[in-house]
Amino acid sequence: MMTTMAALAGTFPIALGFGAGGEARRPLGLAVVGGLVVSQLLTLYITPVIFIYMEKARGMRGAKREEL
């Protein structure tokens, strides 16, 4: 999260279009900020769900071994 926040802090001025020629760099800044936000949200919400499913699958596999 700290890396994402540091990258967001660095690209936020570009996304707002500050400075000389900022209008030309603004779409790039918006794409970078949007990508960082989406990837961070996916990482925070999808990764734990995957681990939960893996743990359930591991439990089912262990239950099948106990039956044998």
All heavy atoms as TSV, in Angstrom:
chain	resi	resn	atom	element	x	y	z
A	1	MET	N	N	0.820	-1.180	0.000
A	1	MET	CA	C	0.000	0.000	0.000
A	1	MET	C	C	0.870	1.252	0.000
A	1	MET	O	O	0.504	2.247	-0.615
A	1	MET	CB	C	-0.918	-0.002	1.214
A	1	MET	CG	C	-2.090	-0.938	1.070
A	1	MET	SD	S	-3.322	-0.755	2.342
A	1	MET	CE	C	-3.998	0.828	1.971
A	2	MET	N	N	1.991	1.178	0.710
A	2	MET	CA	C	2.860	2.360	0.760
A	2	MET	C	C	3.437	2.674	-0.614
A	2	MET	O	O	3.541	3.847	-0.988
A	2	MET	CB	C	3.978	2.128	1.778
A	2	MET	CG	C	3.468	2.132	3.213
A	2	MET	SD	S	4.715	1.706	4.420
A	2	MET	CE	C	5.941	2.957	4.135
A	3	THR	N	N	3.777	1.643	-1.370
A	3	THR	CA	C	4.315	1.864	-2.713
A	3	THR	C	C	3.256	2.494	-3.609
A	3	THR	O	O	3.555	3.427	-4.372
A	3	THR	CB	C	4.784	0.532	-3.314
A	3	THR	OG1	O	5.744	-0.051	-2.441
A	3	THR	CG2	C	5.396	0.732	-4.683
A	4	THR	N	N	2.042	2.008	-3.518
A	4	THR	CA	C	0.963	2.569	-4.327
A	4	THR	C	C	0.699	4.018	-3.948
A	4	THR	O	O	0.505	4.874	-4.822
A	4	THR	CB	C	-0.315	1.734	-4.162
A	4	THR	OG1	O	-0.035	0.393	-4.574
A	4	THR	CG2	C	-1.447	2.286	-4.994
A	5	MET	N	N	0.688	4.300	-2.657
A	5	MET	CA	C	0.439	5.681	-2.215
A	5	MET	C	C	1.564	6.618	-2.671
A	5	MET	O	O	1.308	7.762	-3.068
A	5	MET	CB	C	0.284	5.741	-0.697
A	5	MET	CG	C	-0.945	5.053	-0.193
A	5	MET	SD	S	-2.423	5.710	-0.965
A	5	MET	CE	C	-3.534	4.360	-0.774
A	6	ALA	N	N	2.799	6.129	-2.642
A	6	ALA	CA	C	3.918	6.951	-3.112
A	6	ALA	C	C	3.804	7.207	-4.615
A	6	ALA	O	O	4.042	8.331	-5.085
A	6	ALA	CB	C	5.240	6.266	-2.788
A	7	ALA	N	N	3.414	6.174	-5.364
A	7	ALA	CA	C	3.243	6.357	-6.810
A	7	ALA	C	C	2.084	7.301	-7.104
A	7	ALA	O	O	2.164	8.121	-8.028
A	7	ALA	CB	C	3.020	4.996	-7.470
A	8	LEU	N	N	1.003	7.175	-6.338
A	8	LEU	CA	C	-0.127	8.089	-6.521
A	8	LEU	C	C	0.275	9.528	-6.214
A	8	LEU	O	O	-0.117	10.458	-6.934
A	8	LEU	CB	C	-1.293	7.689	-5.629
A	8	LEU	CG	C	-2.147	6.529	-6.111
A	8	LEU	CD1	C	-3.150	6.119	-5.039
A	8	LEU	CD2	C	-2.855	6.896	-7.385
A	9	ALA	N	N	1.036	9.717	-5.152
A	9	ALA	CA	C	1.479	11.070	-4.800
A	9	ALA	C	C	2.362	11.660	-5.901
A	9	ALA	O	O	2.319	12.865	-6.164
A	9	ALA	CB	C	2.235	11.047	-3.477
A	10	GLY	N	N	3.132	10.816	-6.563
A	10	GLY	CA	C	3.996	11.297	-7.639
A	10	GLY	C	C	3.266	11.590	-8.933
A	10	GLY	O	O	3.644	12.491	-9.687
A	11	THR	N	N	2.224	10.829	-9.205
A	11	THR	CA	C	1.515	11.006	-10.479
A	11	THR	C	C	0.268	11.871	-10.368
A	11	THR	O	O	-0.294	12.253	-11.392
A	11	THR	CB	C	1.114	9.638	-11.070
A	11	THR	OG1	O	0.318	8.929	-10.125
A	11	THR	CG2	C	2.333	8.827	-11.444
A	12	PHE	N	N	-0.153	12.177	-9.160
A	12	PHE	CA	C	-1.355	13.002	-8.994
A	12	PHE	C	C	-1.207	14.386	-9.631
A	12	PHE	O	O	-2.138	14.844	-10.299
A	12	PHE	CB	C	-1.721	13.094	-7.514
A	12	PHE	CG	C	-3.122	13.542	-7.276
A	12	PHE	CD1	C	-4.191	12.776	-7.698
A	12	PHE	CD2	C	-3.384	14.742	-6.643
A	12	PHE	CE1	C	-5.492	13.179	-7.490
A	12	PHE	CE2	C	-4.672	15.167	-6.430
A	12	PHE	CZ	C	-5.733	14.376	-6.853
A	13	PRO	N	N	-0.058	15.079	-9.484
A	13	PRO	CA	C	0.078	16.373	-10.178
A	13	PRO	C	C	0.007	16.257	-11.701
A	13	PRO	O	O	-0.522	17.137	-12.371
A	13	PRO	CB	C	1.445	16.872	-9.736
A	13	PRO	CG	C	1.719	16.181	-8.453
A	13	PRO	CD	C	1.057	14.841	-8.579
A	14	ILE	N	N	0.509	15.138	-12.231
A	14	ILE	CA	C	0.424	14.930	-13.681
A	14	ILE	C	C	-1.036	14.749	-14.083
A	14	ILE	O	O	-1.485	15.278	-15.107
A	14	ILE	CB	C	1.272	13.708	-14.100
A	14	ILE	CG1	C	2.742	13.951	-13.790
A	14	ILE	CG2	C	1.089	13.394	-15.580
A	14	ILE	CD1	C	3.615	12.723	-13.969
A	15	ALA	N	N	-1.792	13.999	-13.273
A	15	ALA	CA	C	-3.196	13.753	-13.587
A	15	ALA	C	C	-4.022	15.039	-13.517
A	15	ALA	O	O	-5.013	15.178	-14.228
A	15	ALA	CB	C	-3.774	12.716	-12.626
A	16	LEU	N	N	-3.620	15.969	-12.660
A	16	LEU	CA	C	-4.331	17.240	-12.561
A	16	LEU	C	C	-3.918	18.222	-13.652
A	16	LEU	O	O	-4.599	19.220	-13.869
A	16	LEU	CB	C	-4.105	17.864	-11.183
A	16	LEU	CG	C	-4.711	17.092	-10.009
A	16	LEU	CD1	C	-4.352	17.778	-8.703
A	16	LEU	CD2	C	-6.209	16.964	-10.157
A	17	GLY	N	N	-2.814	17.958	-14.327
A	17	GLY	CA	C	-2.378	18.806	-15.435
A	17	GLY	C	C	-1.633	20.047	-15.017
A	17	GLY	O	O	-1.713	21.071	-15.701
A	18	PHE	N	N	-0.919	19.977	-13.893
A	18	PHE	CA	C	-0.131	21.133	-13.456
A	18	PHE	C	C	1.130	21.285	-14.301
A	18	PHE	O	O	1.644	20.327	-14.863
A	18	PHE	CB	C	0.292	20.982	-11.987
A	18	PHE	CG	C	-0.834	21.160	-11.019
A	18	PHE	CD1	C	-0.941	20.343	-9.917
A	18	PHE	CD2	C	-1.792	22.143	-11.193
A	18	PHE	CE1	C	-1.974	20.495	-9.015
A	18	PHE	CE2	C	-2.820	22.313	-10.297
A	18	PHE	CZ	C	-2.912	21.484	-9.207
A	19	GLY	N	N	1.636	22.497	-14.399
A	19	GLY	CA	C	2.907	22.770	-15.063
A	19	GLY	C	C	2.748	23.047	-16.543
A	19	GLY	O	O	1.672	22.955	-17.129
A	20	ALA	N	N	3.878	23.374	-17.132
A	20	ALA	CA	C	3.898	23.672	-18.560
A	20	ALA	C	C	3.651	22.400	-19.354
A	20	ALA	O	O	4.270	21.368	-19.121
A	20	ALA	CB	C	5.244	24.268	-18.943
A	21	GLY	N	N	2.739	22.467	-20.279
A	21	GLY	CA	C	2.414	21.305	-21.107
A	21	GLY	C	C	1.616	20.250	-20.357
A	21	GLY	O	O	1.577	19.099	-20.764
A	22	GLY	N	N	1.008	20.631	-19.258
A	22	GLY	CA	C	0.258	19.692	-18.449
A	22	GLY	C	C	-0.946	19.104	-19.154
A	22	GLY	O	O	-1.346	17.975	-18.877
A	23	GLU	N	N	-1.505	19.870	-20.067
A	23	GLU	CA	C	-2.678	19.382	-20.801
A	23	GLU	C	C	-2.332	18.157	-21.634
A	23	GLU	O	O	-3.159	17.267	-21.817
A	23	GLU	CB	C	-3.237	20.467	-21.726
A	23	GLU	CG	C	-3.651	21.751	-21.018
A	23	GLU	CD	C	-2.475	22.705	-20.833
A	23	GLU	OE1	O	-1.502	22.623	-21.599
A	23	GLU	OE2	O	-2.545	23.514	-19.895
A	24	ALA	N	N	-1.115	18.097	-22.133
A	24	ALA	CA	C	-0.703	16.971	-22.972
A	24	ALA	C	C	-0.417	15.724	-22.139
A	24	ALA	O	O	-0.601	14.604	-22.618
A	24	ALA	CB	C	0.545	17.343	-23.776
A	25	ARG	N	N	0.026	15.914	-20.895
A	25	ARG	CA	C	0.367	14.768	-20.046
A	25	ARG	C	C	-0.793	14.297	-19.184
A	25	ARG	O	O	-0.710	13.246	-18.555
A	25	ARG	CB	C	1.546	15.135	-19.149
A	25	ARG	CG	C	2.848	15.335	-19.894
A	25	ARG	CD	C	3.994	15.490	-18.932
A	25	ARG	NE	N	3.769	16.548	-17.958
A	25	ARG	CZ	C	4.260	17.778	-18.034
A	25	ARG	NH1	N	5.008	18.103	-19.062
A	25	ARG	NH2	N	4.014	18.677	-17.103
A	26	ARG	N	N	-1.872	15.054	-19.153
A	26	ARG	CA	C	-2.985	14.719	-18.272
A	26	ARG	C	C	-3.601	13.345	-18.553
A	26	ARG	O	O	-3.859	12.583	-17.620
A	26	ARG	CB	C	-4.054	15.799	-18.353
A	26	ARG	CG	C	-5.138	15.594	-17.337
A	26	ARG	CD	C	-6.067	16.756	-17.288
A	26	ARG	NE	N	-7.020	16.557	-16.194
A	26	ARG	CZ	C	-8.120	17.206	-16.077
A	26	ARG	NH1	N	-8.433	18.134	-16.946
A	26	ARG	NH2	N	-8.934	16.945	-15.082
A	27	PRO	N	N	-3.845	12.946	-19.805
A	27	PRO	CA	C	-4.404	11.601	-20.042
A	27	PRO	C	C	-3.505	10.484	-19.526
A	27	PRO	O	O	-3.994	9.494	-18.987
A	27	PRO	CB	C	-4.545	11.531	-21.568
A	27	PRO	CG	C	-4.632	12.943	-21.999
A	27	PRO	CD	C	-3.768	13.722	-21.044
A	28	LEU	N	N	-2.206	10.642	-19.666
A	28	LEU	CA	C	-1.277	9.644	-19.139
A	28	LEU	C	C	-1.379	9.568	-17.621
A	28	LEU	O	O	-1.428	8.482	-17.040
A	28	LEU	CB	C	0.162	9.973	-19.546
A	28	LEU	CG	C	1.238	9.073	-18.948
A	28	LEU	CD1	C	1.096	7.660	-19.454
A	28	LEU	CD2	C	2.610	9.623	-19.253
A	29	GLY	N	N	-1.439	10.712	-16.968
A	29	GLY	CA	C	-1.552	10.744	-15.513
A	29	GLY	C	C	-2.846	10.114	-15.035
A	29	GLY	O	O	-2.856	9.374	-14.046
A	30	LEU	N	N	-3.937	10.385	-15.727
A	30	LEU	CA	C	-5.217	9.781	-15.355
A	30	LEU	C	C	-5.186	8.265	-15.526
A	30	LEU	O	O	-5.730	7.527	-14.701
A	30	LEU	CB	C	-6.352	10.385	-16.178
A	30	LEU	CG	C	-6.701	11.841	-15.859
A	30	LEU	CD1	C	-7.737	12.364	-16.854
A	30	LEU	CD2	C	-7.217	11.955	-14.440
A	31	ALA	N	N	-4.560	7.800	-16.583
A	31	ALA	CA	C	-4.461	6.357	-16.803
A	31	ALA	C	C	-3.625	5.694	-15.710
A	31	ALA	O	O	-3.988	4.626	-15.202
A	31	ALA	CB	C	-3.858	6.078	-18.177
A	32	VAL	N	N	-2.533	6.322	-15.339
A	32	VAL	CA	C	-1.670	5.752	-14.300
A	32	VAL	C	C	-2.387	5.745	-12.957
A	32	VAL	O	O	-2.387	4.738	-12.240
A	32	VAL	CB	C	-0.330	6.518	-14.215
A	32	VAL	CG1	C	0.476	6.081	-13.018
A	32	VAL	CG2	C	0.470	6.329	-15.491
A	33	VAL	N	N	-3.009	6.854	-12.593
A	33	VAL	CA	C	-3.719	6.930	-11.308
A	33	VAL	C	C	-4.874	5.928	-11.291
A	33	VAL	O	O	-5.058	5.210	-10.308
A	33	VAL	CB	C	-4.213	8.371	-11.046
A	33	VAL	CG1	C	-5.189	8.403	-9.889
A	33	VAL	CG2	C	-3.035	9.288	-10.769
A	34	GLY	N	N	-5.635	5.854	-12.353
A	34	GLY	CA	C	-6.732	4.891	-12.418
A	34	GLY	C	C	-6.251	3.453	-12.317
A	34	GLY	O	O	-6.853	2.635	-11.605
A	35	GLY	N	N	-5.173	3.140	-12.994
A	35	GLY	CA	C	-4.620	1.792	-12.929
A	35	GLY	C	C	-4.115	1.439	-11.540
A	35	GLY	O	O	-4.311	0.314	-11.063
A	36	LEU	N	N	-3.476	2.392	-10.891
A	36	LEU	CA	C	-2.990	2.145	-9.530
A	36	LEU	C	C	-4.142	1.908	-8.564
A	36	LEU	O	O	-4.085	1.011	-7.715
A	36	LEU	CB	C	-2.134	3.316	-9.053
A	36	LEU	CG	C	-0.738	3.423	-9.656
A	36	LEU	CD1	C	-0.122	4.764	-9.306
A	36	LEU	CD2	C	0.141	2.296	-9.155
A	37	VAL	N	N	-5.189	2.706	-8.690
A	37	VAL	CA	C	-6.334	2.558	-7.789
A	37	VAL	C	C	-7.025	1.217	-8.018
A	37	VAL	O	O	-7.321	0.487	-7.062
A	37	VAL	CB	C	-7.315	3.734	-7.974
A	37	VAL	CG1	C	-8.626	3.470	-7.260
A	37	VAL	CG2	C	-6.684	5.022	-7.483
A	38	VAL	N	N	-7.267	0.872	-9.271
A	38	VAL	CA	C	-7.940	-0.392	-9.580
A	38	VAL	C	C	-7.100	-1.583	-9.135
A	38	VAL	O	O	-7.609	-2.520	-8.517
A	38	VAL	CB	C	-8.276	-0.482	-11.083
A	38	VAL	CG1	C	-8.718	-1.881	-11.473
A	38	VAL	CG2	C	-9.342	0.523	-11.437
A	39	SER	N	N	-5.814	-1.552	-9.408
A	39	SER	CA	C	-4.966	-2.678	-9.020
A	39	SER	C	C	-4.876	-2.810	-7.506
A	39	SER	O	O	-4.859	-3.923	-6.978
A	39	SER	CB	C	-3.570	-2.541	-9.625
A	39	SER	OG	O	-2.876	-1.458	-9.032
A	40	GLN	N	N	-4.849	-1.699	-6.797
A	40	GLN	CA	C	-4.801	-1.767	-5.332
A	40	GLN	C	C	-6.097	-2.340	-4.776
A	40	GLN	O	O	-6.067	-3.168	-3.867
A	40	GLN	CB	C	-4.545	-0.377	-4.742
A	40	GLN	CG	C	-4.284	-0.406	-3.266
A	40	GLN	CD	C	-2.992	-1.098	-2.905
A	40	GLN	OE1	O	-1.977	-0.922	-3.553
A	40	GLN	NE2	N	-3.031	-1.889	-1.873
A	41	LEU	N	N	-7.221	-1.920	-5.309
A	41	LEU	CA	C	-8.500	-2.458	-4.849
A	41	LEU	C	C	-8.624	-3.952	-5.142
A	41	LEU	O	O	-9.093	-4.725	-4.298
A	41	LEU	CB	C	-9.660	-1.690	-5.481
A	41	LEU	CG	C	-9.849	-0.262	-4.994
A	41	LEU	CD1	C	-10.944	0.427	-5.793
A	41	LEU	CD2	C	-10.170	-0.233	-3.514
A	42	LEU	N	N	-8.201	-4.362	-6.322
A	42	LEU	CA	C	-8.232	-5.784	-6.650
A	42	LEU	C	C	-7.329	-6.581	-5.723
A	42	LEU	O	O	-7.689	-7.666	-5.267
A	42	LEU	CB	C	-7.827	-6.008	-8.108
A	42	LEU	CG	C	-8.850	-5.620	-9.152
A	42	LEU	CD1	C	-8.266	-5.779	-10.553
A	42	LEU	CD2	C	-10.103	-6.456	-9.016
A	43	THR	N	N	-6.159	-6.053	-5.439
A	43	THR	CA	C	-5.230	-6.744	-4.558
A	43	THR	C	C	-5.799	-6.869	-3.156
A	43	THR	O	O	-5.693	-7.921	-2.517
A	43	THR	CB	C	-3.884	-6.000	-4.514
A	43	THR	OG1	O	-3.337	-5.953	-5.835
A	43	THR	CG2	C	-2.901	-6.692	-3.597
A	44	LEU	N	N	-6.420	-5.813	-2.655
A	44	LEU	CA	C	-6.939	-5.841	-1.289
A	44	LEU	C	C	-8.165	-6.735	-1.136
A	44	LEU	O	O	-8.394	-7.285	-0.064
A	44	LEU	CB	C	-7.274	-4.422	-0.837
A	44	LEU	CG	C	-6.088	-3.525	-0.558
A	44	LEU	CD1	C	-6.562	-2.110	-0.255
A	44	LEU	CD2	C	-5.271	-4.059	0.604
A	45	TYR	N	N	-8.974	-6.876	-2.171
A	45	TYR	CA	C	-10.213	-7.628	-2.047
A	45	TYR	C	C	-10.176	-9.006	-2.696
A	45	TYR	O	O	-10.808	-9.933	-2.210
A	45	TYR	CB	C	-11.382	-6.825	-2.617
A	45	TYR	CG	C	-11.714	-5.645	-1.758
A	45	TYR	CD1	C	-11.445	-4.355	-2.182
A	45	TYR	CD2	C	-12.272	-5.812	-0.509
A	45	TYR	CE1	C	-11.738	-3.263	-1.386
A	45	TYR	CE2	C	-12.560	-4.729	0.304
A	45	TYR	CZ	C	-12.288	-3.461	-0.141
A	45	TYR	OH	O	-12.556	-2.388	0.648
A	46	ILE	N	N	-9.465	-9.170	-3.780
A	46	ILE	CA	C	-9.460	-10.450	-4.488
A	46	ILE	C	C	-8.470	-11.429	-3.873
A	46	ILE	O	O	-8.767	-12.619	-3.747
A	46	ILE	CB	C	-9.158	-10.242	-5.991
A	46	ILE	CG1	C	-10.232	-9.361	-6.613
A	46	ILE	CG2	C	-9.042	-11.562	-6.720
A	46	ILE	CD1	C	-11.627	-9.933	-6.563
A	47	THR	N	N	-7.296	-10.986	-3.471
A	47	THR	CA	C	-6.287	-11.882	-2.926
A	47	THR	C	C	-6.783	-12.632	-1.687
A	47	THR	O	O	-6.617	-13.855	-1.617
A	47	THR	CB	C	-4.989	-11.115	-2.624
A	47	THR	OG1	O	-4.545	-10.478	-3.821
A	47	THR	CG2	C	-3.910	-12.042	-2.112
A	48	PRO	N	N	-7.409	-11.978	-0.706
A	48	PRO	CA	C	-7.919	-12.751	0.434
A	48	PRO	C	C	-8.991	-13.774	0.030
A	48	PRO	O	O	-9.046	-14.866	0.596
A	48	PRO	CB	C	-8.508	-11.692	1.360
A	48	PRO	CG	C	-7.832	-10.435	0.995
A	48	PRO	CD	C	-7.544	-10.542	-0.459
A	49	VAL	N	N	-9.807	-13.445	-0.941
A	49	VAL	CA	C	-10.841	-14.384	-1.393
A	49	VAL	C	C	-10.196	-15.617	-2.003
A	49	VAL	O	O	-10.627	-16.749	-1.748
A	49	VAL	CB	C	-11.789	-13.691	-2.401
A	49	VAL	CG1	C	-12.717	-14.692	-3.064
A	49	VAL	CG2	C	-12.567	-12.602	-1.713
A	50	ILE	N	N	-9.155	-15.430	-2.774
A	50	ILE	CA	C	-8.445	-16.566	-3.375
A	50	ILE	C	C	-7.857	-17.452	-2.286
A	50	ILE	O	O	-7.941	-18.682	-2.345
A	50	ILE	CB	C	-7.365	-16.066	-4.358
A	50	ILE	CG1	C	-8.031	-15.451	-5.591
A	50	ILE	CG2	C	-6.442	-17.215	-4.772
A	50	ILE	CD1	C	-7.079	-14.745	-6.511
A	51	PHE	N	N	-7.265	-16.852	-1.264
A	51	PHE	CA	C	-6.701	-17.638	-0.172
A	51	PHE	C	C	-7.782	-18.394	0.595
A	51	PHE	O	O	-7.558	-19.519	1.038
A	51	PHE	CB	C	-5.881	-16.759	0.760
A	51	PHE	CG	C	-4.493	-16.505	0.263
A	51	PHE	CD1	C	-4.127	-15.251	-0.156
A	51	PHE	CD2	C	-3.563	-17.518	0.207
A	51	PHE	CE1	C	-2.853	-15.000	-0.623
A	51	PHE	CE2	C	-2.285	-17.292	-0.259
A	51	PHE	CZ	C	-1.927	-16.032	-0.672
A	52	ILE	N	N	-8.941	-17.793	0.766
A	52	ILE	CA	C	-10.046	-18.479	1.444
A	52	ILE	C	C	-10.474	-19.697	0.630
A	52	ILE	O	O	-10.673	-20.789	1.181
A	52	ILE	CB	C	-11.221	-17.513	1.683
A	52	ILE	CG1	C	-10.840	-16.502	2.760
A	52	ILE	CG2	C	-12.485	-18.275	2.072
A	52	ILE	CD1	C	-11.823	-15.364	2.904
A	53	TYR	N	N	-10.616	-19.537	-0.686
A	53	TYR	CA	C	-10.984	-20.667	-1.535
A	53	TYR	C	C	-9.924	-21.756	-1.504
A	53	TYR	O	O	-10.248	-22.946	-1.491
A	53	TYR	CB	C	-11.229	-20.220	-2.975
A	53	TYR	CG	C	-12.533	-19.491	-3.177
A	53	TYR	CD1	C	-12.626	-18.434	-4.058
A	53	TYR	CD2	C	-13.684	-19.870	-2.495
A	53	TYR	CE1	C	-13.822	-17.761	-4.254
A	53	TYR	CE2	C	-14.885	-19.207	-2.683
A	53	TYR	CZ	C	-14.942	-18.157	-3.572
A	53	TYR	OH	O	-16.134	-17.507	-3.753
A	54	MET	N	N	-8.659	-21.371	-1.491
A	54	MET	CA	C	-7.587	-22.362	-1.420
A	54	MET	C	C	-7.634	-23.120	-0.097
A	54	MET	O	O	-7.422	-24.340	-0.064
A	54	MET	CB	C	-6.232	-21.682	-1.610
A	54	MET	CG	C	-5.981	-21.210	-3.014
A	54	MET	SD	S	-4.492	-20.213	-3.211
A	54	MET	CE	C	-3.238	-21.317	-2.640
A	55	GLU	N	N	-7.925	-22.433	0.980
A	55	GLU	CA	C	-8.016	-23.079	2.291
A	55	GLU	C	C	-9.196	-24.044	2.333
A	55	GLU	O	O	-9.087	-25.140	2.885
A	55	GLU	CB	C	-8.155	-22.026	3.389
A	55	GLU	CG	C	-8.102	-22.589	4.780
A	55	GLU	CD	C	-6.765	-23.199	5.122
A	55	GLU	OE1	O	-5.743	-22.773	4.576
A	55	GLU	OE2	O	-6.763	-24.119	5.963
A	56	LYS	N	N	-10.330	-23.662	1.745
A	56	LYS	CA	C	-11.485	-24.560	1.688
A	56	LYS	C	C	-11.167	-25.798	0.858
A	56	LYS	O	O	-11.532	-26.914	1.231
A	56	LYS	CB	C	-12.696	-23.836	1.111
A	56	LYS	CG	C	-13.334	-22.867	2.073
A	56	LYS	CD	C	-14.567	-22.224	1.456
A	56	LYS	CE	C	-15.186	-21.228	2.410
A	56	LYS	NZ	N	-16.376	-20.578	1.851
A	57	ALA	N	N	-10.502	-25.599	-0.278
A	57	ALA	CA	C	-10.133	-26.735	-1.125
A	57	ALA	C	C	-9.164	-27.648	-0.391
A	57	ALA	O	O	-9.245	-28.882	-0.498
A	57	ALA	CB	C	-9.518	-26.237	-2.429
A	58	ARG	N	N	-8.276	-27.080	0.359
A	58	ARG	CA	C	-7.314	-27.875	1.133
A	58	ARG	C	C	-8.045	-28.681	2.206
A	58	ARG	O	O	-7.719	-29.841	2.446
A	58	ARG	CB	C	-6.291	-26.948	1.774
A	58	ARG	CG	C	-5.231	-27.637	2.541
A	58	ARG	CD	C	-4.244	-26.624	3.059
A	58	ARG	NE	N	-3.397	-27.221	4.056
A	58	ARG	CZ	C	-2.739	-26.563	4.981
A	58	ARG	NH1	N	-2.828	-25.246	5.017
A	58	ARG	NH2	N	-1.999	-27.176	5.851
A	59	GLY	N	N	-9.033	-28.077	2.837
A	59	GLY	CA	C	-9.816	-28.785	3.843
A	59	GLY	C	C	-10.613	-29.930	3.248
A	59	GLY	O	O	-10.722	-31.006	3.846
A	60	MET	N	N	-11.176	-29.740	2.064
A	60	MET	CA	C	-11.926	-30.801	1.401
A	60	MET	C	C	-11.009	-31.953	1.024
A	60	MET	O	O	-11.380	-33.111	1.151
A	60	MET	CB	C	-12.618	-30.252	0.157
A	60	MET	CG	C	-13.787	-29.375	0.436
A	60	MET	SD	S	-14.474	-28.830	-1.132
A	60	MET	CE	C	-15.669	-27.671	-0.559
A	61	ARG	N	N	-9.836	-31.626	0.553
A	61	ARG	CA	C	-8.876	-32.658	0.163
A	61	ARG	C	C	-8.459	-33.464	1.383
A	61	ARG	O	O	-8.334	-34.688	1.332
A	61	ARG	CB	C	-7.664	-32.029	-0.516
A	61	ARG	CG	C	-6.749	-33.055	-1.144
A	61	ARG	CD	C	-5.590	-32.421	-1.850
A	61	ARG	NE	N	-4.716	-31.844	-0.832
A	61	ARG	CZ	C	-3.923	-30.819	-1.010
A	61	ARG	NH1	N	-3.887	-30.233	-2.181
A	61	ARG	NH2	N	-3.164	-30.363	-0.045
A	62	GLY	N	N	-8.276	-32.794	2.524
A	62	GLY	CA	C	-7.904	-33.480	3.754
A	62	GLY	C	C	-9.017	-34.372	4.266
A	62	GLY	O	O	-8.783	-35.462	4.782
A	63	ALA	N	N	-10.276	-33.934	4.107
A	63	ALA	CA	C	-11.414	-34.745	4.535
A	63	ALA	C	C	-11.529	-36.013	3.687
A	63	ALA	O	O	-11.863	-37.085	4.189
A	63	ALA	CB	C	-12.691	-33.928	4.440
A	64	LYS	N	N	-11.228	-35.917	2.398
A	64	LYS	CA	C	-11.283	-37.093	1.524
A	64	LYS	C	C	-10.203	-38.100	1.905
A	64	LYS	O	O	-10.412	-39.291	1.856
A	64	LYS	CB	C	-11.125	-36.665	0.062
A	64	LYS	CG	C	-12.345	-35.997	-0.502
A	64	LYS	CD	C	-12.154	-35.652	-1.962
A	64	LYS	CE	C	-13.363	-34.920	-2.497
A	64	LYS	NZ	N	-13.203	-34.525	-3.884
A	65	ARG	N	N	-9.037	-37.627	2.304
A	65	ARG	CA	C	-7.958	-38.530	2.708
A	65	ARG	C	C	-8.317	-39.260	4.006
A	65	ARG	O	O	-7.973	-40.411	4.178
A	65	ARG	CB	C	-6.655	-37.767	2.887
A	65	ARG	CG	C	-6.024	-37.376	1.597
A	65	ARG	CD	C	-4.671	-36.777	1.826
A	65	ARG	NE	N	-4.088	-36.385	0.562
A	65	ARG	CZ	C	-2.914	-35.814	0.430
A	65	ARG	NH1	N	-2.207	-35.550	1.496
A	65	ARG	NH2	N	-2.462	-35.507	-0.753
A	66	GLU	N	N	-9.013	-38.580	4.902
A	66	GLU	CA	C	-9.393	-39.216	6.158
A	66	GLU	C	C	-10.416	-40.320	5.920
A	66	GLU	O	O	-10.457	-41.310	6.663
A	66	GLU	CB	C	-9.950	-38.177	7.127
A	66	GLU	CG	C	-8.893	-37.228	7.653
A	66	GLU	CD	C	-9.472	-36.140	8.544
A	66	GLU	OE1	O	-10.684	-36.196	8.856
A	66	GLU	OE2	O	-8.708	-35.242	8.928
A	67	GLU	N	N	-11.259	-40.186	4.907
A	67	GLU	CA	C	-12.250	-41.206	4.594
A	67	GLU	C	C	-11.591	-42.472	4.094
A	67	GLU	O	O	-12.119	-43.564	4.274
A	67	GLU	CB	C	-13.238	-40.692	3.559
A	67	GLU	CG	C	-14.153	-39.598	4.060
A	67	GLU	CD	C	-15.044	-39.045	2.960
A	67	GLU	OE1	O	-14.965	-39.537	1.826
A	67	GLU	OE2	O	-15.806	-38.111	3.243
A	68	LEU	N	N	-10.469	-42.346	3.428
A	68	LEU	CA	C	-9.793	-43.526	2.846
A	68	LEU	C	C	-9.092	-44.244	3.920
A	68	LEU	O	O	-8.998	-45.017	4.564
A	68	LEU	CB	C	-8.775	-43.099	1.786
A	68	LEU	CG	C	-9.358	-42.400	0.568
A	68	LEU	CD1	C	-8.218	-41.955	-0.343
A	68	LEU	CD2	C	-10.285	-43.326	-0.180
